Amino acid sequence: MSVHDQNIPTGGGAYVTSYLESLALVERLHRLLLDVIKDEFERVGILEINAVQALLLFNIGDNEVTAGELKSRGYYQGSNVSYNLKKLVELGYMHHQRCEIDRRSVRVRLTEKGRNIRTIVSELFERHAQGLQDKDILSHAGLEDITISLRRVERYWSDQIRYIY
């Protein structure tokens, strides 16, 4: 369901409308990011993993983490982390090992094959960043302004969740 598609009464006027447009844009940008990654993997002939899995490998990088840390560190935003981890282990992109202290916990890290995927995604992002800059689509200062604003929204939402409980 998209925020943009909702017919929400806007008693707050222009600000509420802009807020809803921003929410819809963030949602669309995430979906577009996954499409961009998917297209890159089709271009280079890697079809056995999906864009969500590739982004997960990119986000993990050189870290060794537990499944629970994937969400708390912001490496994974979805709801089916167990399925994706299992699939990535089966396909040889990720190594998993039971934690010696807490045998219920599994630690994961990238294999060489997983690091290759991370490199492909990293190079894609570097090309896009360079393209945005070269074509004067977004300045460094503009990008920093967007990042600062999004972090403020993230903090606000996080605070709202904390106050609920």
Secondary structure, 3 states (H helix, E strand, C coil): CCHHHCCCCCCCCHHHHHHHHHHHHHHHHHHHHHHHHHHHHHHHCCCCCCHHHHHHHHHHCCCCEEHHHHHHCCCCCCCCHHHHHHHHHHCCCEEEEECCCCCCCEEEEECHHHHHHHHHHHHHHHHHHHHHHHCCCCCHHHHHHHHHHHHHHHHHHHHHHHHHC
